[in-house]
Amino acid sequence: MRKKIKKKDPYREREAQKYEHPIASREFILDLLAERESPITYKQLIAELDLTDPEAQEALRRRLLAMVRDGQLLQNRRGAFGLIDKMELLKGYVIGHKDGFGFVVPEEGGEDLFLSARQMRTVFPNDEVLVRVANIDSRGRREGVIAEVLVRHTHELVGRFISKSDVFFVQPANQRINHDILIPQEARQGAQQGQMVVVQITEQPSMTMRPVGKIVKILGDHMAPGMEIDVAIRNHELPYEWPEKVLAEAEKFSPRVPDIDLEGRFDARKLPFVTIDGEDAKDFDDAVYCEARVQGGWILYVAIADVSHYVKPYTELDKESLNRGNSVYFPGQVIPMLPEVLSNELCSLKPEVNRLTLICKMEITPTGKIADYQFHEGVIYSHARLTYNQVHAIVAENDVELQKRYKKLLPHLKELFSVYRTLHAARLKRGAIDFDLPETKIIFSSDRKIERIVALTRNDAHRLIEECMLCANICAARFLMKHKCPSLFRVHEGPTPVKLMDLRKFLGELGLALGGGEEPTSRDYAKLLEKIADRPEARLIQTVLLRSLSQAVYSPDNKGHFGLAFDAYAHFTSPIRRYPDLLVHRGIRKILRGEHTSVKEDALFSKYGEHCSMTERRADDATREAVDWLKCEFMQDKVGEEFSGMITSVTSFGLFVELTEVYVEGLIHISMLRNDYYQFDPVKHALLGERSGKRYRLGDAVKIKVVRVDLDQRQIDFVITDELVEVRPIKKKRPKKKSL
């Protein structure tokens, strides 16, 4: 028998104070296992610790299980406990792929582990697991084997109810989930073939059993109007229902601003502020006003809805706003960050009513520099709700009727255009990157089916508001930094070394070069964009340049904004629809009032940044999924038709093509490229024919035929019918003679 452990637990007194029947501390147990060459069983540990009291033995058992649950220990199939590190296990979360395999993203960082389809049978995406490296495959990937599922994160999902030979199951709408959920007869709840349902998981998957569930809600028919949004909401776990406590808080607000709230504020109601938004906008975050200075330059005012006056920290409203992170804009529908009484009413800068705002007053020089700025807690009275098209028609197109209608505002609108032109010129001179990539809008019919997809056109009124908002955001970042107030910055870093190397190789193939050496600036990008503006492959080059950059995130650590060429940048101008803006407002208010941020609050900003960056990505993914569904539905009756298109992405398995007339993207699988074998060249963003030398490259124009539309997979398949551009054979380089 093993000798009893003689060394003492250094945390014995702490344990004795906390528990009536003290046992070995977690630290002591970890030290003991670190000294052992192999895992130890519960009974062996009882013997070594000389535990004779049954209650102490039970306490040890519970502690060991808690340490397993917390990821400190692993219990193997023999029931023995060991250190995770010693058992060469990694902790991470699962991500799935629509083709059945998956990956584990290690908690401590590093390279992802590949999971085979067999391993994915035991888990759902986002589950937290322990894995061990089992193999290195032929492609150099580390293959993982799941040793333990620590936390299950999928408890509900949405999918399509299927009935086959008296067997019922649900096919998940999330393409990354490859499990069919078995539904017992008694858990069917009246669901009919093909209906979209919400299923609750009652038994999680294992190596030998499929997951089992019960229907908890029937959403409706597969093709019902609005179904794409219901599915996307649930697939991406978007918060969409208001908790009762939040609604109760929202109901307390008056529909009008009480006079007492105006006291002590900068009164800007006589200044002719206006809002300028799209035709279908309902929440008006910002209002602008501009006047010329006698000595040259302008005074520019940007007034932003003072959401921080109404949404106080740690209230139910605040908790739910943080949970949502941002409003989510689906085609024809919005999931707001704030309840409607605030987002569309009390906080919205509607015309001819008093509204509380934070005002940024800026002095703009004749060369477009911000010479000075001030922030005020203010009140405004918007003189008009204008649209982009109206403002453009008034100033740029000299629409006589509209000029008469807004005669009193005309001089101020002209000053806004003057300051815009100066600011835009300064922006270009500074070297900010301006990617001119097309955006689209879905137009619905009365039965909420896509009538058409149109390109959005931006005019100078759009750009005017953009420049005004950029100025206010810069000032907000500077103000927070000047006063050392913790908050969230909008951080956009430049290309990574690997992406930069690939970009330079690609540009070299086109006879182009990006300046700046190992650390190019946004000015280097801007110069290259200007140089290639008139080239036929300009769209191709713009796309590759954009993909070389990092994704913008929210962070308490200011690292500048590469794309906009700003040393510091914060989001200040949309607190109705973005939580980071609300945090920026709170910081500015504290500075104006001479208040200080607590240490507790300061420590939270890192978590706020990670969470808000996640909710932003979540919203983007959900809206993209809904749009993909709608576009597939739109294309269902167009199988067999031919369209012109442009190659927007090249992968090892084929070409993605966007149709020029309808702005829909589909796949030409590599197997559909006939009469040759094609090799993928990631540097050239091309598929190259081995024998023919044919090349299909990002940005090439092609003619295609629609051959298949799969609504469930949200996939449209094309075949090439004819090239619109000459496909030039690749000239083979002669091998260089080796020097002796």
KAWO-V995127 format. One record per backbone hydrogen bond with DSSP energy under -0.5 kcal/mol. NH is the residue of the N-H (numbers start at 0). CO is the residue of the C=O. If there is no record, write none. Layout:
((NH:CO) (NH:CO))
This chain:
((4:47) (9:7) (11:8) (14:10) (15:11) (16:12) (17:13) (18:14) (21:19) (28:24) (29:25) (30:26) (31:27) (32:28) (33:29) (34:30) (35:31) (35:32) (39:80) (44:40) (45:41) (46:42) (47:43) (48:44) (49:45) (49:46) (50:45) (51:49) (56:52) (57:53) (58:54) (59:55) (60:56) (61:57) (62:58) (63:59) (64:60) (65:61) (66:62) (67:63) (68:64) (69:65) (70:67) (71:66) (72:66) (73:81) (75:73) (75:79) (78:75) (80:39) (81:73) (83:71) (86:82) (87:84) (88:83) (89:130) (91:128) (92:104) (93:126) (94:102) (96:100) (99:96) (101:114) (102:94) (103:112) (104:92) (104:102) (105:103) (106:90) (108:105) (112:103) (113:141) (114:101) (119:115) (120:116) (120:117) (121:118) (122:119) (125:93) (126:123) (127:150) (128:91) (129:147) (130:89) (131:144) (132:87) (133:131) (133:142) (134:142) (136:134) (136:140) (139:136) (142:134) (142:140) (143:113) (144:131) (146:129) (147:129) (149:127) (149:147) (150:127) (154:152) (156:198) (158:196) (159:170) (160:194) (161:168) (163:166) (166:163) (168:161) (169:180) (170:159) (171:169) (171:178) (172:157) (173:157) (174:172) (176:173) (177:175) (180:169) (181:179) (181:210) (182:167) (183:181) (183:212) (186:183) (187:184) (190:187) (193:160) (194:191) (195:219) (196:158) (197:216) (198:156) (198:196) (199:213) (200:154) (201:199) (201:211) (202:211) (205:208) (211:202) (212:181) (213:199) (214:186) (215:197) (216:197) (218:195) (218:216) (219:195) (223:220) (226:223) (228:225) (229:225) (230:226) (231:227) (232:228) (233:229) (234:230) (235:231) (236:233) (237:232) (242:240) (245:242) (246:242) (247:243) (248:244) (249:245) (250:246) (251:248) (252:249) (257:255) (260:257) (261:258) (262:258) (262:259) (264:261) (265:376) (266:264) (267:265) (267:378) (270:267) (272:270) (273:287) (274:383) (276:385) (280:277) (283:281) (284:282) (286:302) (287:273) (288:300) (290:298) (292:296) (295:292) (297:363) (298:290) (299:297) (299:361) (300:288) (300:298) (301:359) (302:286) (303:301) (303:357) (304:284) (305:355) (306:304) (308:305) (309:306) (310:306) (311:309) (314:311) (318:314) (319:315) (320:316) (321:317) (322:318) (323:319) (324:320) (325:323) (326:576) (327:334) (328:326) (329:327) (329:332) (331:329) (332:329) (334:327) (335:333) (341:338) (342:338) (343:339) (344:339) (345:340) (346:341) (347:341) (348:283) (349:347) (351:381) (352:349) (354:379) (356:377) (357:303) (358:356) (358:375) (359:301) (360:358) (360:373) (361:299) (361:359) (362:371) (363:297) (363:361) (364:362) (364:368) (367:364) (370:362) (370:368) (371:362) (373:360) (375:358) (377:356) (377:375) (378:265) (379:354) (381:349) (381:352) (382:272) (383:272) (385:274) (385:383) (387:276) (390:386) (391:387) (392:388) (393:389) (394:390) (395:391) (396:391) (398:392) (399:397) (402:398) (403:399) (404:400) (405:401) (406:403) (408:405) (409:405) (410:406) (412:408) (413:409) (414:410) (415:411) (416:412) (417:413) (418:414) (419:415) (420:416) (421:417) (422:418) (423:419) (424:420) (425:421) (426:422) (427:423) (428:424) (429:425) (430:426) (431:426) (432:562) (434:432) (435:433) (436:434) (438:455) (440:453) (442:440) (442:451) (443:441) (444:448) (447:444) (450:442) (451:442) (453:440) (455:438) (457:455) (461:458) (462:458) (463:459) (464:460) (465:461) (466:462) (467:463) (468:464) (469:465) (470:466) (471:467) (472:468) (473:469) (474:470) (475:471) (476:472) (477:473) (478:474) (479:475) (480:476) (481:477) (482:478) (483:480) (484:479) (485:483) (488:554) (489:568) (490:488) (490:552) (491:559) (499:495) (500:496) (501:497) (502:498) (503:499) (504:500) (505:501) (506:502) (507:503) (508:504) (509:505) (509:506) (510:507) (511:506) (514:512) (518:515) (524:520) (525:521) (526:522) (527:523) (528:524) (529:525) (530:526) (531:527) (532:529) (534:531) (537:534) (540:536) (541:537) (542:538) (543:539) (544:540) (545:541) (546:542) (547:543) (547:544) (548:545) (549:492) (552:490) (554:488) (557:555) (558:556) (560:565) (561:491) (561:559) (564:560) (564:561) (565:560) (569:472) (571:569) (576:573) (577:573) (578:324) (581:577) (582:578) (583:579) (584:580) (585:581) (586:582) (587:583) (588:584) (589:585) (590:586) (591:587) (592:588) (593:589) (593:590) (594:589) (601:597) (602:598) (603:599) (603:600) (604:600) (604:601) (607:603) (608:604) (609:605) (610:606) (611:607) (612:608) (613:609) (614:610) (615:611) (616:612) (617:613) (618:614) (619:615) (620:616) (621:617) (622:618) (623:619) (624:620) (625:621) (626:622) (627:623) (628:624) (629:625) (630:626) (631:627) (632:628) (633:629) (634:630) (635:631) (635:632) (637:634) (638:635) (639:705) (640:637) (642:703) (644:701) (645:657) (646:699) (647:645) (647:655) (648:655) (650:653) (653:650) (654:667) (655:648) (656:654) (656:665) (657:645) (658:656) (658:663) (659:643) (660:643) (662:658) (665:656) (666:715) (667:654) (668:666) (669:652) (671:668) (672:669) (673:671) (678:687) (680:685) (681:679) (684:680) (685:680) (686:695) (687:678) (688:693) (689:676) (692:688) (695:686) (696:694) (697:684) (698:646) (699:696) (701:644) (702:721) (703:642) (704:718) (705:640) (706:704) (706:716) (707:716) (709:714) (710:708) (713:709) (714:709) (716:707) (717:666) (718:704) (720:702) (721:702) (723:700) (724:700) (727:725) (729:692))
